[in-house]
Amino acid sequence: MSGAHRVIVPESRDSGSPPIRIVPIRRVAALLVAGAMALLATACASSLGYDTPCSTWVSMDNAEQQSTVIAIYQQDGQSHPSNSDVSAFQRQASDYCSDPNVNQPTIVGMLDSRAS
């Protein structure tokens, strides 16, 4: 029964290439699941706010970090942080999470280090 389920995906009509390509349903399903997991991971990280683990923070791309910072500002009652505030927060969190002497597992510990 393997290979029995297939999806037909149209391709561009270059000279010499077939007009359609058959893609196994498993591959399509795997791509959909991977995309959903990436979206869920981004949404979860931004909703964690200050509880975002440093291990998650350093693995985020720039857009994910910005989304998390904006969510933190919104949780603190500031609905529209400036770009400079978001960038400054990103730098502080990145510096904090890359410090080998940090004992806190989440970015909330950087609040204590901001005062010094």
Buried (B, 14 or more C-beta within 10 A) or exposed (E): EEEEEEEEEEEEEEEEEEEEEEEBEEEBEEEEEEEEEEEEBBEEBBEBBBEBBBEBBEEBEEEBBBBBBBBBBBEEEEEEBEEEBBBEBBEBBBEBBEBEEBEBBBBBBBEEEEEE
